[in-house]
Amino acid sequence: MTKRSDEIAAALQEAGRVHAIKSPSATRQRAFKKRMSDDGFVQVTGWVRSHQAADIAALMKRLKEDTDLEPGPMRNTRTGRLERV
């Protein structure tokens, strides 16, 4: 859709004349989120440094696979000491 048609659709939606226009992707995403939620998962979003991203992704994957795991202490790279979560 063009910018103008987006504005018209938004105005009509605000006026209560039409429902939100949903794309097939939005429908799939909504179904996926519902399925995950029904399985007991929640979506977590946050910001980390780029060098930490792979570790966070691996941690999240393992936590998803094994429900008996819990995140543990983290190591401070400057001091080498373990720190509590």
N, CA, C and O atoms as a CHARMM CRD file, in Angstrom:
* protein
*
  340
    1    1 MET  N      0.83800  -1.17100   0.00000 PROA 1      0.00000
    2    1 MET  CA     0.00000   0.00000   0.00000 PROA 1      0.00000
    3    1 MET  C      0.88700   1.24000   0.00000 PROA 1      0.00000
    4    1 MET  O      2.02600   1.21700   0.46600 PROA 1      0.00000
    5    2 THR  N      0.34100   2.29700  -0.52600 PROA 2      0.00000
    6    2 THR  CA     1.07800   3.55700  -0.55200 PROA 2      0.00000
    7    2 THR  C      0.88600   4.28600   0.77000 PROA 2      0.00000
    8    2 THR  O      0.05300   3.90800   1.59300 PROA 2      0.00000
    9    3 LYS  N      1.67100   5.33100   0.95400 PROA 3      0.00000
   10    3 LYS  CA     1.57100   6.10800   2.18800 PROA 3      0.00000
   11    3 LYS  C      0.17300   6.69500   2.34400 PROA 3      0.00000
   12    3 LYS  O     -0.39100   6.69600   3.43900 PROA 3      0.00000
   13    4 ARG  N     -0.37800   7.19000   1.24700 PROA 4      0.00000
   14    4 ARG  CA    -1.71400   7.79500   1.29000 PROA 4      0.00000
   15    4 ARG  C     -2.77400   6.75300   1.64700 PROA 4      0.00000
   16    4 ARG  O     -3.65700   7.02500   2.46000 PROA 4      0.00000
   17    5 SER  N     -2.69400   5.56600   1.04800 PROA 5      0.00000
   18    5 SER  CA    -3.69000   4.53900   1.35400 PROA 5      0.00000
   19    5 SER  C     -3.54500   4.05900   2.79500 PROA 5      0.00000
   20    5 SER  O     -4.53300   3.68800   3.42800 PROA 5      0.00000
   21    6 ASP  N     -2.31200   4.06200   3.31900 PROA 6      0.00000
   22    6 ASP  CA    -2.10700   3.72600   4.73300 PROA 6      0.00000
   23    6 ASP  C     -2.79300   4.75200   5.62700 PROA 6      0.00000
   24    6 ASP  O     -3.40200   4.39600   6.63500 PROA 6      0.00000
   25    7 GLU  N     -2.69100   6.03500   5.25200 PROA 7      0.00000
   26    7 GLU  CA    -3.32900   7.09600   6.03000 PROA 7      0.00000
   27    7 GLU  C     -4.84500   6.95400   6.00500 PROA 7      0.00000
   28    7 GLU  O     -5.50800   7.13100   7.02700 PROA 7      0.00000
   29    8 ILE  N     -5.38800   6.63600   4.84400 PROA 8      0.00000
   30    8 ILE  CA    -6.84000   6.46400   4.71300 PROA 8      0.00000
   31    8 ILE  C     -7.30300   5.27300   5.54600 PROA 8      0.00000
   32    8 ILE  O     -8.30100   5.36100   6.26100 PROA 8      0.00000
   33    9 ALA  N     -6.57500   4.15900   5.45400 PROA 9      0.00000
   34    9 ALA  CA    -6.93300   2.96700   6.22500 PROA 9      0.00000
   35    9 ALA  C     -6.87400   3.25200   7.72200 PROA 9      0.00000
   36    9 ALA  O     -7.73700   2.80200   8.47600 PROA 9      0.00000
   37   10 ALA  N     -5.85800   3.99900   8.15300 PROA 10     0.00000
   38   10 ALA  CA    -5.73000   4.33900   9.57500 PROA 10     0.00000
   39   10 ALA  C     -6.88600   5.23100  10.02000 PROA 10     0.00000
   40   10 ALA  O     -7.43100   5.04400  11.10800 PROA 10     0.00000
   41   11 ALA  N     -7.26100   6.20000   9.18400 PROA 11     0.00000
   42   11 ALA  CA    -8.36400   7.10100   9.52400 PROA 11     0.00000
   43   11 ALA  C     -9.68000   6.33400   9.61900 PROA 11     0.00000
   44   11 ALA  O    -10.46400   6.56500  10.54000 PROA 11     0.00000
   45   12 LEU  N     -9.92900   5.43200   8.68300 PROA 12     0.00000
   46   12 LEU  CA   -11.15200   4.63200   8.72200 PROA 12     0.00000
   47   12 LEU  C    -11.17500   3.72300   9.94500 PROA 12     0.00000
   48   12 LEU  O    -12.21700   3.53200  10.57300 PROA 12     0.00000
   49   13 GLN  N    -10.01000   3.16400  10.27300 PROA 13     0.00000
   50   13 GLN  CA    -9.94300   2.28600  11.43600 PROA 13     0.00000
   51   13 GLN  C    -10.22700   3.06600  12.71400 PROA 13     0.00000
   52   13 GLN  O    -10.94500   2.58500  13.59000 PROA 13     0.00000
   53   14 GLU  N     -9.66400   4.27100  12.82400 PROA 14     0.00000
   54   14 GLU  CA    -9.91000   5.10700  14.00100 PROA 14     0.00000
   55   14 GLU  C    -11.38900   5.46700  14.10500 PROA 14     0.00000
   56   14 GLU  O    -11.93300   5.56500  15.20500 PROA 14     0.00000
   57   15 ALA  N    -12.03100   5.66100  12.96900 PROA 15     0.00000
   58   15 ALA  CA   -13.45000   6.00500  12.96500 PROA 15     0.00000
   59   15 ALA  C    -14.32100   4.78500  13.24400 PROA 15     0.00000
   60   15 ALA  O    -15.53700   4.90900  13.39000 PROA 15     0.00000
   61   16 GLY  N    -13.70600   3.60900  13.31900 PROA 16     0.00000
   62   16 GLY  CA   -14.45100   2.39400  13.60600 PROA 16     0.00000
   63   16 GLY  C    -15.16800   1.83100  12.40600 PROA 16     0.00000
   64   16 GLY  O    -16.08700   1.02600  12.55900 PROA 16     0.00000
   65   17 ARG  N    -14.77000   2.23600  11.21100 PROA 17     0.00000
   66   17 ARG  CA   -15.47600   1.78700  10.00800 PROA 17     0.00000
   67   17 ARG  C    -14.90500   0.50500   9.42400 PROA 17     0.00000
   68   17 ARG  O    -15.60800  -0.21800   8.71800 PROA 17     0.00000
   69   18 VAL  N    -13.64500   0.21400   9.70600 PROA 18     0.00000
   70   18 VAL  CA   -13.05700  -1.02900   9.19800 PROA 18     0.00000
   71   18 VAL  C    -12.18800  -1.63000  10.28900 PROA 18     0.00000
   72   18 VAL  O    -11.71100  -0.93000  11.18200 PROA 18     0.00000
   73   19 HSD  N    -11.99300  -2.91600  10.20400 PROA 19     0.00000
   74   19 HSD  CA   -11.07500  -3.60000  11.10700 PROA 19     0.00000
   75   19 HSD  C     -9.66800  -3.45800  10.54800 PROA 19     0.00000
   76   19 HSD  O     -9.48400  -3.13300   9.37500 PROA 19     0.00000
   77   20 ALA  N     -8.69500  -3.70300  11.38500 PROA 20     0.00000
   78   20 ALA  CA    -7.29900  -3.60600  10.95200 PROA 20     0.00000
   79   20 ALA  C     -7.05000  -4.57800   9.80400 PROA 20     0.00000
   80   20 ALA  O     -7.54600  -5.70500   9.80700 PROA 20     0.00000
   81   21 ILE  N     -6.28600  -4.13100   8.83900 PROA 21     0.00000
   82   21 ILE  CA    -5.93200  -4.97200   7.70300 PROA 21     0.00000
   83   21 ILE  C     -4.77800  -5.86100   8.13300 PROA 21     0.00000
   84   21 ILE  O     -3.72700  -5.36300   8.53800 PROA 21     0.00000
   85   22 LYS  N     -4.96500  -7.16800   8.04900 PROA 22     0.00000
   86   22 LYS  CA    -3.95100  -8.11600   8.50400 PROA 22     0.00000
   87   22 LYS  C     -3.31800  -8.81500   7.31300 PROA 22     0.00000
   88   22 LYS  O     -4.01100  -9.26100   6.39900 PROA 22     0.00000
   89   23 SER  N     -2.01700  -8.90300   7.33200 PROA 23     0.00000
   90   23 SER  CA    -1.30700  -9.61200   6.27700 PROA 23     0.00000
   91   23 SER  C     -1.22300 -11.09300   6.64300 PROA 23     0.00000
   92   23 SER  O     -1.40000 -11.45300   7.80700 PROA 23     0.00000
   93   24 PRO  N     -0.95300 -11.95400   5.65600 PROA 24     0.00000
   94   24 PRO  CA    -0.77200 -13.37900   5.96200 PROA 24     0.00000
   95   24 PRO  C      0.36300 -13.60800   6.96100 PROA 24     0.00000
   96   24 PRO  O      0.28600 -14.50600   7.80000 PROA 24     0.00000
   97   25 SER  N      1.41400 -12.79300   6.86900 PROA 25     0.00000
   98   25 SER  CA     2.53400 -12.93600   7.80700 PROA 25     0.00000
   99   25 SER  C      2.08800 -12.63800   9.23100 PROA 25     0.00000
  100   25 SER  O      2.47600 -13.33700  10.16700 PROA 25     0.00000
  101   26 ALA  N      1.27500 -11.60200   9.39400 PROA 26     0.00000
  102   26 ALA  CA     0.78700 -11.24800  10.72800 PROA 26     0.00000
  103   26 ALA  C     -0.06900 -12.36900  11.29900 PROA 26     0.00000
  104   26 ALA  O     -0.00700 -12.65700  12.49400 PROA 26     0.00000
  105   27 THR  N     -0.86300 -12.99700  10.44700 PROA 27     0.00000
  106   27 THR  CA    -1.70500 -14.10600  10.88700 PROA 27     0.00000
  107   27 THR  C     -0.84800 -15.28000  11.33900 PROA 27     0.00000
  108   27 THR  O     -1.12700 -15.89100  12.37100 PROA 27     0.00000
  109   28 ARG  N      0.19800 -15.60300  10.57400 PROA 28     0.00000
  110   28 ARG  CA     1.10700 -16.69300  10.94400 PROA 28     0.00000
  111   28 ARG  C      1.82700 -16.37900  12.25200 PROA 28     0.00000
  112   28 ARG  O      1.96400 -17.24400  13.11800 PROA 28     0.00000
  113   29 GLN  N      2.28500 -15.13700  12.38800 PROA 29     0.00000
  114   29 GLN  CA     2.99700 -14.74900  13.60800 PROA 29     0.00000
  115   29 GLN  C      2.08700 -14.83600  14.82500 PROA 29     0.00000
  116   29 GLN  O      2.50700 -15.28900  15.88900 PROA 29     0.00000
  117   30 ARG  N      0.84600 -14.40500  14.66700 PROA 30     0.00000
  118   30 ARG  CA    -0.11000 -14.46500  15.76700 PROA 30     0.00000
  119   30 ARG  C     -0.35800 -15.92000  16.17300 PROA 30     0.00000
  120   30 ARG  O     -0.41000 -16.23100  17.36400 PROA 30     0.00000
  121   31 ALA  N     -0.51200 -16.81600  15.18600 PROA 31     0.00000
  122   31 ALA  CA    -0.73400 -18.23200  15.48200 PROA 31     0.00000
  123   31 ALA  C      0.49000 -18.83500  16.17900 PROA 31     0.00000
  124   31 ALA  O      0.34800 -19.61200  17.12300 PROA 31     0.00000
  125   32 PHE  N      1.69100 -18.47700  15.71300 PROA 32     0.00000
  126   32 PHE  CA     2.91800 -18.98200  16.32500 PROA 32     0.00000
  127   32 PHE  C      3.02300 -18.50700  17.77400 PROA 32     0.00000
  128   32 PHE  O      3.33100 -19.29800  18.66600 PROA 32     0.00000
  129   33 LYS  N      2.76800 -17.21600  18.01200 PROA 33     0.00000
  130   33 LYS  CA     2.85100 -16.67900  19.37100 PROA 33     0.00000
  131   33 LYS  C      1.82900 -17.34600  20.28800 PROA 33     0.00000
  132   33 LYS  O      2.12300 -17.62000  21.45100 PROA 33     0.00000
  133   34 LYS  N      0.63900 -17.60700  19.77100 PROA 34     0.00000
  134   34 LYS  CA    -0.38600 -18.28300  20.57200 PROA 34     0.00000
  135   34 LYS  C      0.05100 -19.69600  20.92300 PROA 34     0.00000
  136   34 LYS  O     -0.10800 -20.13500  22.06300 PROA 34     0.00000
  137   35 ARG  N      0.60200 -20.41100  19.94200 PROA 35     0.00000
  138   35 ARG  CA     1.08000 -21.77600  20.17400 PROA 35     0.00000
  139   35 ARG  C      2.17400 -21.79500  21.24800 PROA 35     0.00000
  140   35 ARG  O      2.14500 -22.62200  22.15900 PROA 35     0.00000
  141   36 MET  N      3.13200 -20.88000  21.13100 PROA 36     0.00000
  142   36 MET  CA     4.22500 -20.81900  22.10000 PROA 36     0.00000
  143   36 MET  C      3.68500 -20.45400  23.48700 PROA 36     0.00000
  144   36 MET  O      4.10400 -21.02700  24.49300 PROA 36     0.00000
  145   37 SER  N      2.76700 -19.50900  23.53000 PROA 37     0.00000
  146   37 SER  CA     2.17700 -19.10100  24.80200 PROA 37     0.00000
  147   37 SER  C      1.41500 -20.25900  25.44300 PROA 37     0.00000
  148   37 SER  O      1.49500 -20.46400  26.65400 PROA 37     0.00000
  149   38 ASP  N      0.68200 -21.00900  24.63300 PROA 38     0.00000
  150   38 ASP  CA    -0.05600 -22.16400  25.13800 PROA 38     0.00000
  151   38 ASP  C      0.88500 -23.23000  25.69400 PROA 38     0.00000
  152   38 ASP  O      0.50400 -23.98900  26.58500 PROA 38     0.00000
  153   39 ASP  N      2.11700 -23.29100  25.17100 PROA 39     0.00000
  154   39 ASP  CA     3.11700 -24.25100  25.65000 PROA 39     0.00000
  155   39 ASP  C      3.86500 -23.73800  26.87500 PROA 39     0.00000
  156   39 ASP  O      4.75900 -24.41800  27.38000 PROA 39     0.00000
  157   40 GLY  N      3.51300 -22.54300  27.36300 PROA 40     0.00000
  158   40 GLY  CA     4.10700 -22.01200  28.57700 PROA 40     0.00000
  159   40 GLY  C      5.28400 -21.07900  28.37100 PROA 40     0.00000
  160   40 GLY  O      5.95300 -20.71600  29.33900 PROA 40     0.00000
  161   41 PHE  N      5.55400 -20.68100  27.13600 PROA 41     0.00000
  162   41 PHE  CA     6.67600 -19.79000  26.85600 PROA 41     0.00000
  163   41 PHE  C      6.21200 -18.33600  26.87000 PROA 41     0.00000
  164   41 PHE  O      5.04800 -18.04300  26.59600 PROA 41     0.00000
  165   42 VAL  N      7.14000 -17.42500  27.19400 PROA 42     0.00000
  166   42 VAL  CA     6.90100 -15.99100  27.08500 PROA 42     0.00000
  167   42 VAL  C      7.99800 -15.40000  26.21700 PROA 42     0.00000
  168   42 VAL  O      9.11100 -15.92300  26.16700 PROA 42     0.00000
  169   43 GLN  N      7.68200 -14.31500  25.54000 PROA 43     0.00000
  170   43 GLN  CA     8.65900 -13.66900  24.67200 PROA 43     0.00000
  171   43 GLN  C      9.43100 -12.64000  25.48300 PROA 43     0.00000
  172   43 GLN  O      8.84300 -11.80800  26.17400 PROA 43     0.00000
  173   44 VAL  N     10.76400 -12.70500  25.39000 PROA 44     0.00000
  174   44 VAL  CA    11.64000 -11.79900  26.13300 PROA 44     0.00000
  175   44 VAL  C     12.47500 -11.02200  25.13100 PROA 44     0.00000
  176   44 VAL  O     13.08700 -11.60500  24.23500 PROA 44     0.00000
  177   45 THR  N     12.49800  -9.71200  25.28400 PROA 45     0.00000
  178   45 THR  CA    13.27200  -8.86400  24.39000 PROA 45     0.00000
  179   45 THR  C     14.20300  -8.00600  25.22100 PROA 45     0.00000
  180   45 THR  O     13.81900  -7.50700  26.27900 PROA 45     0.00000
  181   46 GLY  N     15.41900  -7.83300  24.74700 PROA 46     0.00000
  182   46 GLY  CA    16.36700  -6.99200  25.46400 PROA 46     0.00000
  183   46 GLY  C     17.55400  -6.65600  24.59300 PROA 46     0.00000
  184   46 GLY  O     17.68200  -7.15900  23.47700 PROA 46     0.00000
  185   47 TRP  N     18.42300  -5.80100  25.10700 PROA 47     0.00000
  186   47 TRP  CA    19.61200  -5.36600  24.38100 PROA 47     0.00000
  187   47 TRP  C     20.86100  -5.88800  25.08700 PROA 47     0.00000
  188   47 TRP  O     20.99000  -5.76300  26.30500 PROA 47     0.00000
  189   48 VAL  N     21.77600  -6.47100  24.32000 PROA 48     0.00000
  190   48 VAL  CA    23.07100  -6.91100  24.83800 PROA 48     0.00000
  191   48 VAL  C     24.15700  -6.45700  23.87800 PROA 48     0.00000
  192   48 VAL  O     23.87400  -6.08600  22.73900 PROA 48     0.00000
  193   49 ARG  N     25.38400  -6.48700  24.33200 PROA 49     0.00000
  194   49 ARG  CA    26.51800  -6.15100  23.46700 PROA 49     0.00000
  195   49 ARG  C     26.65700  -7.22500  22.39600 PROA 49     0.00000
  196   49 ARG  O     26.27000  -8.37500  22.60400 PROA 49     0.00000
  197   50 SER  N     27.21100  -6.84400  21.25200 PROA 50     0.00000
  198   50 SER  CA    27.28400  -7.76900  20.11600 PROA 50     0.00000
  199   50 SER  C     28.08900  -9.02200  20.44700 PROA 50     0.00000
  200   50 SER  O     27.76100 -10.10100  19.95300 PROA 50     0.00000
  201   51 HSD  N     29.13300  -8.91300  21.26800 PROA 51     0.00000
  202   51 HSD  CA    29.93900 -10.09100  21.59000 PROA 51     0.00000
  203   51 HSD  C     29.22400 -11.03300  22.56900 PROA 51     0.00000
  204   51 HSD  O     29.67900 -12.15800  22.77700 PROA 51     0.00000
  205   52 GLN  N     28.12100 -10.59300  23.16900 PROA 52     0.00000
  206   52 GLN  CA    27.36400 -11.42800  24.09900 PROA 52     0.00000
  207   52 GLN  C     26.17300 -12.11300  23.43600 PROA 52     0.00000
  208   52 GLN  O     25.57500 -13.01600  24.02100 PROA 52     0.00000
  209   53 ALA  N     25.82700 -11.69800  22.23200 PROA 53     0.00000
  210   53 ALA  CA    24.60000 -12.16900  21.57800 PROA 53     0.00000
  211   53 ALA  C     24.58400 -13.68000  21.38000 PROA 53     0.00000
  212   53 ALA  O     23.56100 -14.32100  21.62400 PROA 53     0.00000
  213   54 ALA  N     25.69700 -14.25900  20.94300 PROA 54     0.00000
  214   54 ALA  CA    25.74200 -15.70300  20.69500 PROA 54     0.00000
  215   54 ALA  C     25.54400 -16.48200  21.99500 PROA 54     0.00000
  216   54 ALA  O     24.86300 -17.50800  22.00800 PROA 54     0.00000
  217   55 ASP  N     26.13400 -15.99800  23.08500 PROA 55     0.00000
  218   55 ASP  CA    25.97300 -16.67500  24.37400 PROA 55     0.00000
  219   55 ASP  C     24.53000 -16.61000  24.85600 PROA 55     0.00000
  220   55 ASP  O     24.00300 -17.59100  25.38200 PROA 55     0.00000
  221   56 ILE  N     23.89500 -15.46900  24.67900 PROA 56     0.00000
  222   56 ILE  CA    22.49700 -15.32000  25.09200 PROA 56     0.00000
  223   56 ILE  C     21.59700 -16.22100  24.24800 PROA 56     0.00000
  224   56 ILE  O     20.67900 -16.85300  24.77000 PROA 56     0.00000
  225   57 ALA  N     21.86400 -16.27700  22.94000 PROA 57     0.00000
  226   57 ALA  CA    21.06500 -17.13700  22.05500 PROA 57     0.00000
  227   57 ALA  C     21.21600 -18.60400  22.45300 PROA 57     0.00000
  228   57 ALA  O     20.23100 -19.34200  22.48300 PROA 57     0.00000
  229   58 ALA  N     22.44800 -19.03000  22.75900 PROA 58     0.00000
  230   58 ALA  CA    22.68000 -20.41600  23.17000 PROA 58     0.00000
  231   58 ALA  C     21.98800 -20.70900  24.50300 PROA 58     0.00000
  232   58 ALA  O     21.39500 -21.77400  24.67900 PROA 58     0.00000
  233   59 LEU  N     22.06500 -19.76600  25.43400 PROA 59     0.00000
  234   59 LEU  CA    21.40100 -19.92200  26.73000 PROA 59     0.00000
  235   59 LEU  C     19.89300 -20.06200  26.54200 PROA 59     0.00000
  236   59 LEU  O     19.27100 -20.94000  27.14100 PROA 59     0.00000
  237   60 MET  N     19.30600 -19.20400  25.71600 PROA 60     0.00000
  238   60 MET  CA    17.86200 -19.25600  25.48900 PROA 60     0.00000
  239   60 MET  C     17.45000 -20.56600  24.82100 PROA 60     0.00000
  240   60 MET  O     16.40700 -21.13100  25.14700 PROA 60     0.00000
  241   61 LYS  N     18.26600 -21.04400  23.89100 PROA 61     0.00000
  242   61 LYS  CA    17.95500 -22.30600  23.20900 PROA 61     0.00000
  243   61 LYS  C     17.94900 -23.46400  24.20400 PROA 61     0.00000
  244   61 LYS  O     17.04200 -24.29500  24.18500 PROA 61     0.00000
  245   62 ARG  N     18.96500 -23.52000  25.07700 PROA 62     0.00000
  246   62 ARG  CA    19.04200 -24.60000  26.06300 PROA 62     0.00000
  247   62 ARG  C     17.89200 -24.52200  27.06800 PROA 62     0.00000
  248   62 ARG  O     17.33100 -25.54700  27.45500 PROA 62     0.00000
  249   63 LEU  N     17.54100 -23.30100  27.48900 PROA 63     0.00000
  250   63 LEU  CA    16.43700 -23.14500  28.43200 PROA 63     0.00000
  251   63 LEU  C     15.11600 -23.58600  27.81500 PROA 63     0.00000
  252   63 LEU  O     14.25200 -24.12900  28.50300 PROA 63     0.00000
  253   64 LYS  N     14.96400 -23.35000  26.51300 PROA 64     0.00000
  254   64 LYS  CA    13.74200 -23.76000  25.81700 PROA 64     0.00000
  255   64 LYS  C     13.66800 -25.28000  25.70000 PROA 64     0.00000
  256   64 LYS  O     12.59400 -25.86600  25.83700 PROA 64     0.00000
  257   65 GLU  N     14.81600 -25.91600  25.44700 PROA 65     0.00000
  258   65 GLU  CA    14.84800 -27.36800  25.24500 PROA 65     0.00000
  259   65 GLU  C     14.65800 -28.14700  26.54200 PROA 65     0.00000
  260   65 GLU  O     14.01700 -29.19800  26.53900 PROA 65     0.00000
  261   66 ASP  N     15.20300 -27.65100  27.65100 PROA 66     0.00000
  262   66 ASP  CA    15.18600 -28.39000  28.91300 PROA 66     0.00000
  263   66 ASP  C     14.55300 -27.52600  29.99700 PROA 66     0.00000
  264   66 ASP  O     15.15000 -26.54600  30.44300 PROA 66     0.00000
  265   67 THR  N     13.35000 -27.88700  30.41900 PROA 67     0.00000
  266   67 THR  CA    12.62200 -27.06900  31.38900 PROA 67     0.00000
  267   67 THR  C     13.19400 -27.16900  32.79700 PROA 67     0.00000
  268   67 THR  O     12.82500 -26.37600  33.66300 PROA 67     0.00000
  269   68 ASP  N     14.09200 -28.13000  33.04800 PROA 68     0.00000
  270   68 ASP  CA    14.67300 -28.28600  34.37900 PROA 68     0.00000
  271   68 ASP  C     15.87700 -27.37900  34.61100 PROA 68     0.00000
  272   68 ASP  O     16.36900 -27.29600  35.73600 PROA 68     0.00000
  273   69 LEU  N     16.35800 -26.70400  33.58200 PROA 69     0.00000
  274   69 LEU  CA    17.51900 -25.82900  33.72500 PROA 69     0.00000
  275   69 LEU  C     17.11200 -24.44900  34.23000 PROA 69     0.00000
  276   69 LEU  O     16.00500 -23.97800  33.96900 PROA 69     0.00000
  277   70 GLU  N     18.02600 -23.81100  34.95600 PROA 70     0.00000
  278   70 GLU  CA    17.85600 -22.42300  35.38200 PROA 70     0.00000
  279   70 GLU  C     19.14300 -21.68500  35.06500 PROA 70     0.00000
  280   70 GLU  O     20.21900 -22.27600  35.15800 PROA 70     0.00000
  281   71 PRO  N     19.06900 -20.40300  34.69100 PROA 71     0.00000
  282   71 PRO  CA    20.29900 -19.64900  34.44200 PROA 71     0.00000
  283   71 PRO  C     21.11400 -19.55000  35.73100 PROA 71     0.00000
  284   71 PRO  O     20.56200 -19.40100  36.82100 PROA 71     0.00000
  285   72 GLY  N     22.42200 -19.63500  35.58600 PROA 72     0.00000
  286   72 GLY  CA    23.28700 -19.61900  36.76200 PROA 72     0.00000
  287   72 GLY  C     24.13700 -18.36900  36.83800 PROA 72     0.00000
  288   72 GLY  O     23.83400 -17.35700  36.20700 PROA 72     0.00000
  289   73 PRO  N     25.20500 -18.44700  37.61900 PROA 73     0.00000
  290   73 PRO  CA    26.07300 -17.27600  37.77700 PROA 73     0.00000
  291   73 PRO  C     26.77000 -16.90300  36.47700 PROA 73     0.00000
  292   73 PRO  O     26.94500 -17.72900  35.58100 PROA 73     0.00000
  293   74 MET  N     27.16000 -15.64400  36.40000 PROA 74     0.00000
  294   74 MET  CA    27.86500 -15.13700  35.22100 PROA 74     0.00000
  295   74 MET  C     29.28600 -14.78000  35.63200 PROA 74     0.00000
  296   74 MET  O     29.53200 -14.39000  36.77400 PROA 74     0.00000
  297   75 ARG  N     30.21700 -14.91500  34.69400 PROA 75     0.00000
  298   75 ARG  CA    31.60500 -14.58700  34.98600 PROA 75     0.00000
  299   75 ARG  C     31.91900 -13.17300  34.51600 PROA 75     0.00000
  300   75 ARG  O     31.61800 -12.80700  33.37900 PROA 75     0.00000
  301   76 ASN  N     32.52700 -12.37900  35.39500 PROA 76     0.00000
  302   76 ASN  CA    32.98300 -11.04000  35.05100 PROA 76     0.00000
  303   76 ASN  C     34.29200 -11.19600  34.28600 PROA 76     0.00000
  304   76 ASN  O     35.26500 -11.72100  34.82700 PROA 76     0.00000
  305   77 THR  N     34.32800 -10.74500  33.03300 PROA 77     0.00000
  306   77 THR  CA    35.52700 -10.94900  32.20900 PROA 77     0.00000
  307   77 THR  C     36.70000 -10.09500  32.66800 PROA 77     0.00000
  308   77 THR  O     37.85000 -10.42300  32.37700 PROA 77     0.00000
  309   78 ARG  N     36.43400  -9.02200  33.37100 PROA 78     0.00000
  310   78 ARG  CA    37.52500  -8.16400  33.84700 PROA 78     0.00000
  311   78 ARG  C     38.19500  -8.74900  35.08800 PROA 78     0.00000
  312   78 ARG  O     39.42200  -8.75600  35.19000 PROA 78     0.00000
  313   79 THR  N     37.37600  -9.24700  36.04400 PROA 79     0.00000
  314   79 THR  CA    37.92900  -9.75400  37.30200 PROA 79     0.00000
  315   79 THR  C     38.03200 -11.27100  37.34500 PROA 79     0.00000
  316   79 THR  O     38.79000 -11.81600  38.14800 PROA 79     0.00000
  317   80 GLY  N     37.27500 -11.96500  36.48600 PROA 80     0.00000
  318   80 GLY  CA    37.26700 -13.42400  36.50600 PROA 80     0.00000
  319   80 GLY  C     36.36600 -14.00900  37.58000 PROA 80     0.00000
  320   80 GLY  O     36.26800 -15.23000  37.70300 PROA 80     0.00000
  321   81 ARG  N     35.70900 -13.16400  38.35600 PROA 81     0.00000
  322   81 ARG  CA    34.85100 -13.63700  39.43600 PROA 81     0.00000
  323   81 ARG  C     33.46000 -13.97500  38.91900 PROA 81     0.00000
  324   81 ARG  O     32.97100 -13.38000  37.95800 PROA 81     0.00000
  325   82 LEU  N     32.83000 -14.95300  39.58400 PROA 82     0.00000
  326   82 LEU  CA    31.45000 -15.29500  39.27100 PROA 82     0.00000
  327   82 LEU  C     30.52700 -14.33700  40.01100 PROA 82     0.00000
  328   82 LEU  O     30.77800 -13.97400  41.16100 PROA 82     0.00000
  329   83 GLU  N     29.45700 -13.93500  39.33500 PROA 83     0.00000
  330   83 GLU  CA    28.48700 -13.02700  39.93600 PROA 83     0.00000
  331   83 GLU  C     27.10100 -13.63800  39.84200 PROA 83     0.00000
  332   83 GLU  O     26.77200 -14.32200  38.87200 PROA 83     0.00000
  333   84 ARG  N     26.29600 -13.38200  40.86000 PROA 84     0.00000
  334   84 ARG  CA    24.93100 -13.90800  40.87000 PROA 84     0.00000
  335   84 ARG  C     24.06100 -13.17600  39.86500 PROA 84     0.00000
  336   84 ARG  O     24.30900 -12.02500  39.50800 PROA 84     0.00000
  337   85 VAL  N     23.03200 -13.88900  39.42100 PROA 85     0.00000
  338   85 VAL  CA    22.06000 -13.29400  38.50100 PROA 85     0.00000
  339   85 VAL  C     21.10800 -12.44200  39.29100 PROA 85     0.00000
  340   85 VAL  O     20.19900 -11.84000  38.72000 PROA 85     0.00000
